[in-house]
Amino acid sequence: MIKYSSRYASSPEAVKKYDTQQLRNEFLIDDLMTENEVTFTYSHYDRYIAGSAVPVHDLTLETIDPLKASYFLERREMGIINVGGSGSIVVEGKTYELNFKDALYIGSENKEVIFKSKDPKNPAKYYINSAPAHTSYPSKKVSLAEANKLELGAMETANHRTVNQMIIGGVVTTCQLQMGMTELRPGSVWNTMPAHVHDRRMEVYFYLDIPENQAVCHFMGQPQETRHIWMNNHQAVISPPWSIHSGSGTSNYTFIWGMAGENLDYGDMDVCKINELR
């Protein structure tokens, strides 16, 4: 079964007037990780798609109407990170085994994609991002151990974290899609601080490893007009190009970041001074 919904772009002037529920309706993705479903949210920011597949039984990737394509990856590339039990993904007859926190890049023009779980009682939970692609690049698996790792922040500022760059230049060749996973150390709660914007690309955050009865407060909006959305485990949030994207949790946690836009320079960002945020 496949489900999808669309989200239209909102201007920063409009978002200033949104109440809590409207913010959540426009930017929060809270229908992920449903068993035996492929679920997508199609965003009009850079035509980015975020979604999930949880195959208790095998699930086949099918196209959705907004793409106006005969198959999903006809003009798109895809990144997938498994946040559940062990599984495999079949791409044009080739099988890629994905354990917990392993990633797979699938290039455009691949017609057959099948999602599988090793144990139906502990199914794989595939978090999926997709962006338009103008060239077909080879598909490639990247295990968590193979990721390019950056150690950032410090315990003193409660943001000691490991950034695992997985689907990114130097690891995988892509058209515009980039994905990775940031793991916060115990005692640290702030991600992506100092906050930043990058007007040349949008981003989506997916939060995981949030303990039961804990939560993350995700901050968004222009640096001088910030807003917040409280988030639970396995929820995602859309970040417009004009918005900061940062969060603080009631415990440490992990988040997957995915982005697309004008360029592939991971360091292309405009940092916001912490004491100037409003």
N, C-alpha and C positions, 0 to 999 in steps of 0.2 A: 504494500500500500504506500502511496506517495501523497503528501499534502504540501501545499505551499501557500504563502501569503505575501503581499507586497507592502513595502513601506516607501512613501514618497519623501523627498528631501524637504527639510524645513530650514527656513532662514534663521539666523541668530536673533533677529528682531522679533520674530514670531515666538521663538522658544522662551524669550524673557517673560512672556505672558502665560506660559503653560503652568497649570497646577500639577500636583503630584501624579494624578491618574493620567493626565494627558502626556506627561513626560514618559511614563511607563508604557503607554500605548504606542508612542512613536519610536522609542529607542530600545526598550527591553524585549528580549527574545526569551520567552519562558515556556515554550512548548517542545523543548528538545528532549532527546533520550527516551522516546516512547517505544516500547517493545514492538517489534515487527512492523515498524513504520520508517519510511524515509521522509523527513520533514525539512522544508526549506523556507527561509525568509529571503525574499528578493528585495534588496535595497536599491533605491535610485541614486545613492551615493556611489559613483564609479561602477554602477551595475553589479555590485558585490552581492554574493549569496553566502549565507551562513546556514548550516543545517546539521542534521544528524541521521544516522542509520543504526538501528539496534536489531540485528538479525537473529532472533530465536530460530527462525527458519531462514533460508537463503533469501536475500533481497536483491533485486535487479535495479540498477539505476535507469530511470526513465526520464524523458524530457518533460518540461513543464511549459505551459502555454506562453508565458512572457518571453521565452527564448526564441520562439518562432523558428525552431530548428528541428530537423528530423531525428536527432539524438542529442543528448544533453551536452556532450563535449565537442559538438561539431565546430563551435567557435569559442570554446572555453578551456581553461585549465583548472585543475582541482588539487587541493591539499587536504590530507586527512590525517588526524592523530587519534589513536585508539586510547580511550580513557576507561576501558572496561576490561573484561576477560580476554584471553587470547583469541585471535581469529585470523582470517585471511581474506584478501581481496583479489579476485580474478580479473585481470585486465587483458582483453583479447587473448584469452587462453593461458596467460602467464600468471602464476600464483605468487602473491607476496604475503608472507607470514608477518603479522603484526602483533607483538605483545604489548603490554601496558606501557603507554607513553611513546610507542614507536610511531613514526610518521611515514606517509607515502605521498609522493608527488605523481600526478597523472597528467600527462600532456594532452593537448587538444587532438581531435580527430580519432580518439579511441571510442569505438561504438559500444563495446561490451564491457560493463563493470558489474561485478557480482560481489555482494558483501556476505561474508560467512562468519560463523562463530565456531570455535572448537568445542565448547560445551554449552548447550542450550540453557542449562541451569545457571550458567555464569557467562552470559553473552558478551561479545565484544560491543563496545559503545563507541562508534566512530563519529568524531566531531569533524565536520566538513566545511571547508571554505572554497569558493570558486570565483574566478574573475574572467572577463573576456581575454582572449588570446589571439594574437595575429600570426603566430608561428607555432608549429608543433615541436616540442622538445621531448626528449626521452623520459619515460617514467622512471622513478627511482625511489627506493626505500631508504629511509634514514632512521636508524635506531637512536634511542636516547644517548647511548654511549658514543655514537658517531657525530653528535651535534657539536657545533662550535660553541664553546662555553665562555661566558664572560662573568667575572665576579664583580658585582657592583654594590655600592652602599656600605653601610656599617651598622653594627649593633647599637652604637651610640645614637644614631638617628632613626633607629627602628625600621631600617630598609635594607638590611643585608640580604642579598638575593643572588641566585644564579640564573643568568639568561642563557637558555639553550636555543641557539640559532639553528633551525632544522631545515626549513625550505627557504633558502636565502643564498645570494651569490657567494661563490666559493665552496658551497656544499651541493647545491642543486641549481641548474640553469633553468630560469623561468622567464615568461614574458613580463609579468608585473606582479604576480602573487608572491607574497612573503609570509611565512609563518614560523612561529617558534613558541617556546614555553618557558615561563619564568617561575621559578620555585623560591618561595620565601623561606628563610631559615627560622627555626623556632625562636620566638621572642621578637621577630620582626613582623610588622603589619602593613607598612606602606609600600605600595608598588609605584614605579615610575615617578619618583619624587627626587629632584624637582620635576614638576609637571611641564609639559611642552605641547605645542601644536605643530602640525606640518600641513600647511595649506595645500600642498601638492599631492596629498593622498589621504584617504580615509582609513579607518581602522575599526576592527571589532575585537572586543575582549570576551573570552569565555572563562568563567571561574569554576574551579574544581578543587578537590581536596579540602573543602570547607567542612570542618567537623559538624556533627549534629548539634543543633541548637545554637550555632554560631552564624555569622553573616558578614558580608562585605558591603561597605558604603562606597559606591562608585561615584566619582566626581566628574562632571562634564560642564560644558558651557564655555563661553569666552572667559579669558583670564580675569576680567573685571566684572563678570556676571555669572559666577559659578552656580551650578545646581547639583543635586545629588539624587541617586537612585539606590535604594537598599536592594541587595542581591543575595540569592541563595545558591546552593551548590547546583552546578550544571545549568546555569543560566548565562546568557550572553547579552551584550549591550553594544549598540551601534554608536560609533563616534564619528561625527561629521568632521570634515577637514578643518573647520574653524574652531573646533572644540578641544579643550584639554581632555585627557583620559587618564585618570589616576584613581587609586582606591586605597582604603584603609579597612582592615578587618578586625574582628574581635578575637582573632587568633591568626596564626600564619596559615597560608593557603598557597595555591598554585593558580596561574592563569595562562591561557593560550592567547597569543596575539596573532592577528592576521591583518594584512593591509594590502592595498593596491592603489595605483594612481600614476603620477607622472614619471617617477623614477624608481630605481632600485637601490638608492643610497640609504642604508639603514641609519646613518648618522645625520641625515638631512632633517633637522628639527629646529624649531625656535623655542628655546628654553625660557620658562617663565620663572622669575624670581619668587621664591617662596613668600617673602614678606610683602610682595606686591599683589598677591592673589586677593580677590574680593568675593 
